[in-house]
Amino acid sequence: MTVSRKAPGRSPLALRLIHAAVFLAFAAGAVIAALPEWRHGVFALERPFHTGSPPRVLLILGSMLAAAGAAGLLLALARGRSAPQRNSWLILGGAGAVVLGTAGSPPPERPSELSANTALIHLGQSLQRAMVDRLQEHGEVPVALAPWQQALNQVPPSRHPFRARTFQQVTSQVWKAETPEARPEPLVPGSLLLFVSPDGASFELRLVGLLDGLPHVLVDDTGAPVTLRGLYNPDLPARTLP
């Protein structure tokens, strides 16, 4: 006696479609939430320098898990089979990791190159003011490099927006130039190029920022280098520091 088997009804297919729609929505949400992290990571790896904090690891890993689970679910759906439970767990785990990564970490700091360059100008102006006060008080500023770097380290802000391709922070450094036009090789963003006259009575600072991911001496609207100067003026009284 031959037992006839009925073809699968519409209910299993409907259930598979509902299951796929729900879990694919979870996966899509996880991937969309992690897209800024992926974009920033790719952008940073394509350039020697950039600005901004590293991608959040939980969002990256979570989106990868969710994408892998979604791919398996779609493959099973295309074959007309029920998706293995591991695909659902991958999607849920990935979505959970994305939620934890978003809620458990502060918002990433990713300033634009313009805002990072502006912050560098403010840093340079703070160092300029400190050394102009010293110039007016003593009639000269140090010709050696070490006192300038020490003064820079004492000037707020202490945050450094520039990072290397490996996401290591690039701290601001003073580089002493023999002539105002001299440039170190290679240029490093966050550098302050210092020229001091031999008698210490004047100085110039030029700033190295970023332009399209490449170190670039900052220029003004006319194309001339942004230059912060200090010159001893015996007719001005020395400023009394608080």
C-alpha positions as CSV (number, residue, x, y, z in Angstrom):
1,M,0.0,0.0,0.0
2,T,1.4,3.3,-1.1
3,V,1.1,6.2,1.4
4,S,0.8,9.5,-0.5
5,R,2.5,12.5,1.0
6,K,0.9,15.9,0.8
7,A,2.9,18.8,-0.5
8,P,3.8,21.4,2.1
9,G,1.0,23.8,2.8
10,R,1.2,27.6,2.7
11,S,1.4,27.9,6.5
12,P,5.0,26.8,6.8
13,L,6.0,29.1,4.0
14,A,4.1,32.0,5.6
15,L,5.8,31.3,8.8
16,R,9.2,31.2,7.2
17,L,8.5,34.5,5.5
18,I,7.3,36.1,8.7
19,H,10.4,34.8,10.6
20,A,12.7,36.1,7.8
21,A,11.0,39.5,7.8
22,V,11.4,39.9,11.5
23,F,15.0,38.7,11.8
24,L,16.1,40.5,8.6
25,A,14.7,43.7,10.1
26,F,16.9,43.1,13.2
27,A,19.9,42.5,11.0
28,A,19.3,45.5,8.9
29,G,19.0,47.7,12.0
30,A,22.3,46.4,13.3
31,V,24.1,47.0,10.0
32,I,22.7,50.5,9.5
33,A,23.7,51.4,13.1
34,A,27.3,50.3,12.4
35,L,27.6,51.9,8.9
36,P,29.2,55.2,10.3
37,E,31.8,53.0,12.1
38,W,32.6,51.1,8.8
39,R,32.8,54.3,6.8
40,H,35.1,56.0,9.3
41,G,37.3,52.9,9.4
42,V,37.7,52.7,5.7
43,F,38.2,56.4,5.4
44,A,41.0,56.3,8.0
45,L,42.8,53.3,6.5
46,E,42.9,55.0,3.1
47,R,44.9,58.0,4.4
48,P,48.1,58.4,6.4
49,F,46.4,60.7,8.9
50,H,42.8,61.5,9.9
51,T,40.8,62.9,12.7
52,G,38.5,61.1,15.1
53,S,38.3,58.2,17.5
54,P,38.5,54.5,16.4
55,P,35.4,52.6,15.3
56,R,33.5,51.0,18.2
57,V,34.5,47.3,18.2
58,L,31.1,46.0,19.4
59,L,29.3,47.7,16.6
60,I,31.7,46.3,14.0
61,L,31.5,42.8,15.4
62,G,27.8,42.9,15.9
63,S,27.1,44.1,12.4
64,M,29.3,41.3,11.0
65,L,27.4,38.6,13.1
66,A,24.1,40.0,12.0
67,A,25.1,40.1,8.3
68,A,26.4,36.5,8.5
69,G,23.1,35.4,10.1
70,A,21.1,37.3,7.5
71,A,23.0,35.7,4.6
72,G,22.3,32.2,6.0
73,L,18.7,33.0,6.5
74,L,18.3,34.3,2.9
75,L,20.1,31.3,1.5
76,A,17.8,28.9,3.4
77,L,14.7,30.9,2.3
78,A,15.9,30.7,-1.4
79,R,16.3,27.0,-1.1
80,G,12.8,26.6,0.4
81,R,14.1,25.3,3.7
82,S,13.7,26.3,7.3
83,A,16.7,28.4,8.4
84,P,18.9,26.8,11.0
85,Q,18.5,28.2,14.5
86,R,22.1,29.4,14.5
87,N,21.3,32.1,11.9
88,S,18.6,33.5,14.2
89,W,21.0,33.4,17.1
90,L,23.7,35.1,15.1
91,I,21.3,37.9,14.2
92,L,20.1,38.3,17.7
93,G,23.6,38.2,19.1
94,G,24.8,40.8,16.6
95,A,21.9,43.1,17.2
96,G,22.5,42.8,21.0
97,A,26.2,43.6,20.5
98,V,25.3,46.7,18.5
99,V,22.9,47.9,21.2
100,L,25.4,47.3,23.9
101,G,28.1,49.1,21.9
102,T,25.9,52.1,21.3
103,A,24.6,52.4,24.8
104,G,27.8,51.4,26.6
105,S,30.2,53.8,25.0
106,P,30.3,57.6,24.6
107,P,29.5,59.1,21.2
108,P,32.6,59.0,19.0
109,E,34.6,62.2,18.6
110,R,35.1,62.7,14.9
111,P,35.8,66.3,14.2
112,S,36.1,67.5,10.6
113,E,39.6,68.5,9.3
114,L,38.4,72.1,9.4
115,S,37.5,71.9,13.1
116,A,40.7,70.0,13.9
117,N,42.8,72.6,12.2
118,T,40.9,75.4,14.0
119,A,41.6,73.7,17.3
120,L,45.3,73.6,16.3
121,I,45.2,77.3,15.6
122,H,43.8,78.0,19.1
123,L,46.5,75.8,20.6
124,G,49.2,77.8,18.7
125,Q,47.6,81.1,19.8
126,S,47.7,80.0,23.4
127,L,51.4,79.1,23.1
128,Q,52.0,82.4,21.3
129,R,50.4,84.4,24.1
130,A,52.4,82.6,26.8
131,M,55.7,83.3,24.9
132,V,54.8,86.9,24.1
133,D,54.3,87.5,27.9
134,R,57.7,85.9,28.5
135,L,59.2,88.0,25.7
136,Q,57.9,91.2,27.2
137,E,59.0,90.2,30.7
138,H,62.5,89.1,29.9
139,G,63.2,90.7,26.6
140,E,63.8,87.4,24.9
141,V,62.5,83.9,24.5
142,P,64.4,80.7,24.7
143,V,66.3,79.8,21.6
144,A,66.5,76.1,22.6
145,L,63.7,73.8,21.7
146,A,63.0,72.1,25.0
147,P,61.5,75.1,26.8
148,W,59.0,75.6,23.9
149,Q,57.9,72.0,24.1
150,Q,57.5,72.2,27.8
151,A,55.5,75.4,27.5
152,L,53.3,73.7,24.9
153,N,52.7,70.7,27.1
154,Q,51.4,73.1,29.8
155,V,48.9,74.8,27.4
156,P,45.3,73.5,27.3
157,P,43.6,71.8,25.5
158,S,45.3,68.5,26.1
159,R,43.2,66.6,23.6
160,H,44.8,65.9,20.2
161,P,42.3,65.4,17.3
162,F,44.9,64.1,14.8
163,R,45.5,60.3,14.5
164,A,47.6,58.1,12.4
165,R,46.3,55.4,10.1
166,T,46.5,52.9,13.1
167,F,44.3,55.3,15.1
168,Q,47.1,56.3,17.5
169,Q,46.9,59.8,18.6
170,V,49.4,62.2,17.2
171,T,50.5,64.6,19.9
172,S,51.4,68.2,19.1
173,Q,55.1,68.8,18.9
174,V,57.3,71.9,18.4
175,W,59.8,71.6,15.6
176,K,62.6,74.1,15.4
177,A,63.3,75.5,12.0
178,E,66.6,77.2,10.9
179,T,64.7,79.5,8.6
180,P,61.1,80.6,8.5
181,E,60.5,78.7,5.3
182,A,62.1,75.4,6.5
183,R,59.9,72.3,6.7
184,P,60.6,69.0,8.4
185,E,60.4,65.8,6.4
186,P,58.0,64.2,6.8
187,L,55.4,66.7,7.9
188,V,53.3,65.5,10.8
189,P,49.9,67.1,11.6
190,G,49.8,68.9,14.9
191,S,53.4,70.2,14.5
192,L,54.2,73.8,15.3
193,L,57.1,75.0,13.2
194,L,59.1,77.4,15.2
195,F,61.7,80.0,14.1
196,V,63.4,82.1,16.7
197,S,65.7,84.9,15.9
198,P,69.3,84.4,17.1
199,D,68.9,87.0,19.8
200,G,65.6,85.6,21.0
201,A,63.8,88.9,20.5
202,S,61.3,87.6,18.0
203,F,59.7,84.3,16.9
204,E,57.3,82.9,14.3
205,L,55.1,79.8,14.6
206,R,53.6,78.0,11.6
207,L,51.1,75.2,12.0
208,V,50.8,71.8,10.3
209,G,47.2,70.6,9.9
210,L,45.4,68.3,7.6
211,L,44.1,68.7,4.1
212,D,42.3,65.6,2.6
213,G,44.2,63.3,5.0
214,L,47.6,64.8,4.1
215,P,49.8,67.0,6.4
216,H,49.6,70.6,5.2
217,V,51.0,73.9,6.5
218,L,47.9,75.9,7.2
219,V,47.3,78.9,5.0
220,D,44.9,81.9,5.2
221,D,42.4,83.1,2.6
222,T,45.2,84.6,0.5
223,G,47.2,81.4,0.4
224,A,49.9,82.7,2.7
225,P,51.0,80.5,5.7
226,V,49.2,81.2,8.9
227,T,52.0,82.7,11.0
228,L,51.8,83.5,14.7
229,R,54.5,86.1,15.6
230,G,56.0,87.5,18.7
231,L,58.3,90.6,18.8
232,Y,59.8,92.3,21.8
233,N,58.5,95.8,22.2
234,P,60.3,97.8,24.9
235,D,57.5,100.4,24.9
236,L,55.0,98.0,26.2
237,P,54.9,97.1,29.9
238,A,55.3,93.5,30.8
239,R,52.0,91.9,31.5
240,T,51.5,90.8,35.1
241,L,50.7,87.1,35.2
242,P,48.0,86.0,37.7
